[in-house]
C-alpha cells in the first residue's frame, strides 16, 4: 500500500485537529481547495468526522488523528537528527 494523493489530503486534515481539545472541530469551507473538501467528505464517509465538511472527530477519528500526528512528529524529529 502506498500513500495516494487522496490519503495524503486526509492525513493533512487529520493533522489539523487540536488533540488537546476534543470539543474543537474543523470546518472545511466551500472555498477551500477541492482536495480538502473531498478529503473531508471521505473522512466523514469512513466515520472519522461527524460532518461532511469536517465537524468533530469521532472516537475512531481521534485514534486516526493521534496516529497521524504522532507519525508527523516522528518524521519531523528524524529530519532534524
C-alpha positions in Angstrom: 0.0 0.0 0.0 1.3 3.5 -0.9 0.3 7.0 0.1 -2.0 8.2 -2.7 -2.7 12.0 -3.0 -6.2 11.3 -1.6 -4.7 9.6 1.6 -2.2 12.5 2.0 -5.1 15.0 1.8 -6.9 13.0 4.5 -3.8 12.9 6.7 -3.3 16.6 6.3 -6.8 17.3 7.5 -6.4 14.9 10.5 -3.2 16.7 11.4 -5.1 20.0 11.8 -7.3 18.8 14.6 -6.4 20.0 18.1 -5.9 16.8 20.1 -5.6 18.9 23.3 -9.3 19.9 23.0 -11.7 17.4 21.6 -14.5 20.0 21.7 -12.7 21.9 19.0 -13.6 20.9 15.4 -12.8 21.9 11.9 -14.9 23.5 9.2 -13.8 23.0 5.6 -15.4 25.9 3.8 -16.8 25.7 0.2 -14.0 28.0 -0.9 -11.3 25.6 0.3 -9.1 23.6 -2.0 -11.1 21.0 -3.8 -8.7 18.3 -2.4 -9.6 19.4 1.2 -13.3 19.4 0.5 -13.1 15.9 -1.0 -10.9 14.7 1.9 -13.4 15.9 4.5 -16.2 14.1 2.7 -14.1 10.9 2.6 -13.3 11.1 6.3 -17.0 11.5 7.0 -17.9 8.5 4.9 -15.2 6.5 6.8 -16.7 7.5 10.1 -13.8 9.6 11.2 -15.5 13.0 11.4 -19.1 14.0 12.3 -19.9 16.1 9.3 -19.2 16.1 5.5 -17.4 19.5 5.9 -15.4 18.4 8.9 -17.0 18.8 12.3 -15.6 16.9 15.2 -13.6 13.8 15.4 -15.4 10.6 16.2 -13.7 8.1 18.6 -12.2 6.3 15.6 -11.2 9.7 14.1 -9.5 10.6 17.3 -7.4 7.4 17.1 -6.6 8.2 13.5 -5.6 11.8 14.2 -3.4 10.7 17.1 -1.6 8.2 14.9 -1.3 10.7 12.0 0.0 13.5 14.2 2.4 11.0 16.0 3.8 9.9 12.7 4.4 13.5 11.7 6.2 14.2 14.9 8.4 11.1 14.4 9.2 12.1 10.9 10.0 15.7 11.7 12.3 14.7 14.6 14.1 12.3 12.3 14.5 15.1 9.8 16.4 17.3 12.3 18.6 14.5 13.7 
